[in-house]
Amino acid sequence: MESIFEKRLTVTPDYCDASGALSPLAAFTIFQGIAAQHAEVLGVGSSAMAKKGEFWLTVHTRVDLFERAYLMDELTVRTWAEACSERDVRTYRSYTLSRGEAVIARGKTEWAILGPEQKIIRFGDSGFPKDYPFPAETAIPEKLQRFHEKFEDADLFSHYAVRPTDIDLGHHMNNVAYVRLLLDCFSAKELASGNIQSVELHYSTPCFEGEALTVYKKSLDDGTCRIGIVKPDGKTASQACVTFCK
């Protein structure tokens, strides 16, 4: 059993922004996709989990962008589960995206497993292979940040109704749909500038088809932009931090 799962891919037009470069949204999409494929290989994919009434739950994710890849570039994406104990209820997965020997993006996701009674279960009870050789490395060694941003009426950016195409097999808004929504706070020119250095977001409460979400945006002096996605009842669905090159 290999500890690191990898695949080759080509940057096709659907992965590109207005400049013909790999978009930040595409990096999230690629990382989520290879995580699902690796889970299937390990026997803990969505179908296997669903048979037990379990569901992989994304809690937090971060993607850092270093260099740009362009249309028809050949890339290698890698992922691995980070070491944890069987008693842990939160686990981490790392990702890298490379062109040749150069890592152009890296990512880290914090996961939990939702059990049949809608309760978080321990990693050791998930059916994850006991003999999986956890790599010692991590793509992002820094701790994921905590979000406690307070938004005011002046920070209101837009309203958004959750669309049918946002809904995934968990019957709620897909993780990448949140990323698309928060990146829509920027113009196509800003997204294609190559100045986005990092995107990090925390998922707090699931959103469902037809819900009217409120999006808040606040630019800070440290070069970051804070974004909040709020449900109709006032609960925070997600908070994010987008960091730009200084």
SELUMLO-414396 format. One record per residue (C-alpha): residue in one letter; y, z negated, x; residue number from 0. Coordinates in Angstrom, 2 decimals, m for minus. Layout:
% residues N
  r        Y        Z        X    k
  A        Y        Z        X  NUM
...
***
This chain:
% residues 246
  r        Y        Z        X    k
  M     0.00     0.00     0.00    0
  E     3.33     1.08     1.48    1
  S     6.18    m1.39     1.26    2
  I     8.95     1.23     1.14    3
  F     8.81     4.01    m1.43    4
  E    10.74     7.19    m0.65    5
  K    11.40    10.64    m2.05    6
  R    13.31    13.74    m1.07    7
  L    15.88    15.22    m3.41    8
  T    18.46    17.99    m3.54    9
  V    22.06    17.44    m4.66   10
  T    22.12    19.66    m7.74   11
  P    25.26    20.37    m9.84   12
  D    24.48    17.57   m12.32   13
  Y    24.84    15.07    m9.47   14
  C    28.26    16.38    m8.41   15
  D    31.85    15.41    m9.17   16
  A    34.81    17.79    m9.48   17
  S    34.86    18.34    m5.70   18
  G    31.21    19.37    m5.50   19
  A    30.24    16.08    m3.84   20
  L    27.65    13.54    m4.94   21
  S    29.38    11.30    m7.49   22
  P    29.23     7.48    m7.57   23
  L    27.55     7.75   m10.97   24
  A    24.84     9.96    m9.47   25
  A    24.10     7.35    m6.80   26
  F    23.44     4.76    m9.52   27
  T    21.31     7.27   m11.45   28
  I    19.24     8.13    m8.38   29
  F    18.66     4.49    m7.47   30
  Q    17.66     3.53   m11.01   31
  G    15.28     6.49   m11.14   32
  I    13.44     5.73    m7.92   33
  A    13.13     2.05    m8.89   34
  A    11.33     3.13   m12.07   35
  Q     9.04     5.47   m10.11   36
  H     8.18     2.79    m7.56   37
  A     7.39     0.32   m10.34   38
  E     4.98     2.85   m11.87   39
  V     3.18     3.26    m8.54   40
  L     2.85    m0.52    m8.27   41
  G     1.45    m0.82   m11.80   42
  V     4.48    m2.60   m13.25   43
  G     6.31     0.36   m14.74   44
  S     7.94     0.39   m18.17   45
  S     4.78     1.43   m20.04   46
  A     2.56    m1.19   m18.40   47
  M     5.16    m3.90   m18.98   48
  A     5.68    m2.88   m22.61   49
  K     1.97    m3.35   m23.34   50
  K     2.44    m7.02   m22.45   51
  G     5.70    m7.28   m24.37   52
  E     7.70    m7.49   m21.15   53
  F    10.79    m5.64   m19.99   54
  W    12.57    m5.30   m16.65   55
  L    16.11    m6.60   m17.13   56
  T    18.94    m5.58   m14.79   57
  V    21.24    m8.54   m14.16   58
  H    23.55    m7.30   m11.42   59
  T    23.90    m4.21    m9.27   60
  R    26.00    m2.95    m6.38   61
  V    26.27     0.42    m4.66   62
  D    28.21     1.01    m1.42   63
  L    29.25     4.53    m0.44   64
  F    29.77     5.50     3.22   65
  E    29.72     9.28     3.56   66
  R    29.82    12.17     1.13   67
  A    26.94    14.48     0.33   68
  Y    27.59    17.90    m1.16   69
  L    26.00    20.45    m3.45   70
  M    22.50    21.48    m2.29   71
  D    22.36    18.90     0.51   72
  E    18.87    17.53     1.13   73
  L    18.69    13.74     0.91   74
  T    16.09    11.00     1.21   75
  V    16.17     8.03    m1.15   76
  R    14.25     4.85    m0.33   77
  T    13.62     1.65    m2.23   78
  W    11.70    m1.59    m1.79   79
  A    11.32    m4.96    m3.47   80
  E    12.84    m7.79    m1.47   81
  A    10.80   m10.87    m0.59   82
  C    10.67   m13.63    m3.19   83
  S     8.41   m16.45    m4.33   84
  E     6.13   m16.40    m7.35   85
  R     8.26   m19.11    m8.95   86
  D    11.47   m17.06    m8.82   87
  V    12.95   m15.81   m12.08   88
  R    15.44   m13.51   m10.33   89
  T    14.34   m10.88    m7.82   90
  Y    16.10    m8.22    m5.75   91
  R    15.49    m4.57    m4.97   92
  S    17.13    m2.60    m2.15   93
  Y    17.96     1.10    m1.87   94
  T    19.23     3.55     0.72   95
  L    20.27     7.18     0.41   96
  S    20.25     9.19     3.63   97
  R    21.12    12.64     4.93   98
  G    19.04    13.05     8.05   99
  E    19.35     9.83    10.02  100
  A    22.69     8.83     8.48  101
  V    22.71     6.38     5.56  102
  I    25.36     7.66     3.16  103
  A    24.88     5.03     0.43  104
  R    23.08     1.75    m0.06  105
  G    22.38    m0.39    m3.08  106
  K    21.05    m3.69    m4.31  107
  T    19.94    m4.76    m7.77  108
  E    19.17    m8.20    m9.14  109
  W    16.38    m8.17   m11.73  110
  A    14.74   m10.52   m14.18  111
  I    11.71   m10.08   m16.44  112
  L    12.14   m10.62   m20.16  113
  G     8.93   m11.90   m21.74  114
  P     7.41   m11.52   m25.23  115
  E     9.37   m14.46   m26.66  116
  Q    12.65   m13.13   m25.27  117
  K    12.44   m15.65   m22.45  118
  I    12.79   m14.98   m18.73  119
  I     9.42   m15.34   m17.00  120
  R     8.53   m16.07   m13.39  121
  F     7.96   m13.24   m10.95  122
  G     4.42   m14.44   m10.24  123
  D     3.50   m13.92   m13.90  124
  S     4.69   m10.32   m14.00  125
  G     1.60    m8.54   m12.72  126
  F     3.41    m7.42    m9.56  127
  P     0.76    m6.79    m6.86  128
  K    m0.04   m10.01    m5.00  129
  D    m0.71    m8.04    m1.81  130
  Y     2.57    m6.12    m1.78  131
  P     3.87    m6.19     1.83  132
  F     7.48    m7.26     1.31  133
  P     9.75    m5.76     4.00  134
  A    11.90    m8.21     5.92  135
  E    15.01    m6.05     5.54  136
  T    17.67    m5.88     2.86  137
  A    20.05    m2.99     2.25  138
  I    23.01    m5.28     1.49  139
  P    22.85    m8.65     3.26  140
  E    26.01   m10.03     1.64  141
  K    25.69   m12.16    m1.48  142
  L    26.48   m10.43    m4.74  143
  Q    29.80   m11.60    m6.10  144
  R    30.37   m13.70    m9.19  145
  F    32.73   m12.45   m11.87  146
  H    35.15   m14.78   m13.66  147
  E    38.01   m12.38   m14.30  148
  K    40.30   m13.14   m17.23  149
  F    41.76   m10.13   m19.01  150
  E    44.91   m10.05   m21.12  151
  D    46.14    m7.68   m23.81  152
  A    48.24    m5.90   m21.19  153
  D    45.01    m4.95   m19.38  154
  L    43.64    m3.04   m22.38  155
  F    42.52     0.42   m21.25  156
  S    40.44     1.95   m24.04  157
  H    38.02     1.51   m26.90  158
  Y    34.51     2.93   m26.89  159
  A    31.83     3.26   m29.56  160
  V    28.30     3.00   m28.15  161
  R    26.71     6.41   m28.66  162
  P    23.13     7.32   m29.56  163
  T    22.77     8.98   m26.15  164
  D    23.64     5.66   m24.45  165
  I    20.52     3.98   m25.87  166
  D    17.34     3.73   m23.80  167
  L    13.74     2.67   m24.44  168
  G    14.87    m0.96   m24.58  169
  H    16.90     0.02   m27.69  170
  H    20.18    m1.00   m26.08  171
  M    22.81     0.62   m23.88  172
  N    21.28     1.88   m20.64  173
  N    22.45     0.39   m17.34  174
  V    23.85     3.67   m16.06  175
  A    25.80     4.18   m19.31  176
  Y    27.87     1.10   m18.40  177
  V    28.61     2.65   m15.01  178
  R    29.72     5.88   m16.67  179
  L    31.98     3.91   m19.01  180
  L    33.65     1.92   m16.25  181
  L    34.12     5.01   m14.06  182
  D    35.83     6.71   m17.01  183
  C    38.70     4.30   m16.30  184
  F    39.65     6.69   m13.48  185
  S    40.74    10.32   m13.46  186
  A    38.48    13.15   m12.29  187
  K    40.80    13.49    m9.29  188
  E    40.36     9.83    m8.35  189
  L    36.58    10.03    m8.73  190
  A    36.41    13.17    m6.59  191
  S    38.72    11.80    m3.88  192
  G    35.92    10.13    m1.94  193
  N    37.98     6.94    m1.82  194
  I    35.59     4.79    m3.83  195
  Q    33.88     2.52    m1.33  196
  S    31.85     0.23    m3.57  197
  V    31.00    m0.33    m7.24  198
  E    29.53    m3.65    m8.33  199
  L    28.84    m4.85   m11.85  200
  H    27.23    m7.73   m13.69  201
  Y    25.42    m7.26   m16.99  202
  S    25.95   m10.20   m19.34  203
  T    25.13    m9.20   m22.91  204
  P    23.35    m6.07   m24.23  205
  C    25.22    m3.53   m26.34  206
  F    23.77    m1.56   m29.23  207
  E    24.33     1.75   m30.97  208
  G    27.58     1.94   m32.92  209
  E    29.17    m1.19   m31.45  210
  A    32.90    m0.87   m30.81  211
  L    33.55    m1.98   m27.23  212
  T    36.91    m2.81   m25.68  213
  V    37.50    m1.84   m22.05  214
  Y    39.99    m3.71   m19.86  215
  K    41.25    m2.59   m16.45  216
  K    43.21    m4.57   m13.87  217
  S    44.25    m3.36   m10.40  218
  L    44.62    m6.07    m7.76  219
  D    46.58    m6.19    m4.51  220
  D    43.39    m6.36    m2.43  221
  G    42.55    m2.73    m3.21  222
  T    40.03    m3.51    m5.92  223
  C    40.05    m2.69    m9.59  224
  R    38.49    m5.14   m12.04  225
  I    37.01    m3.83   m15.27  226
  G    35.76    m5.75   m18.28  227
  I    33.68    m4.41   m21.16  228
  V    33.86    m6.66   m24.21  229
  K    31.82    m6.63   m27.42  230
  P    33.30    m6.87   m30.94  231
  D    32.52   m10.61   m31.12  232
  G    34.51   m11.25   m27.94  233
  K    31.49   m11.73   m25.69  234
  T    31.59   m10.03   m22.30  235
  A    29.06    m7.22   m22.02  236
  S    29.80    m6.42   m18.40  237
  Q    32.34    m7.03   m15.65  238
  A    32.78    m4.78   m12.64  239
  C    34.66    m4.45    m9.38  240
  V    35.50    m1.04    m7.93  241
  T    36.67    m1.13    m4.31  242
  F    38.72     1.69    m2.82  243
  C    39.17     2.61     0.83  244
  K    42.33     1.04     2.23  245
***
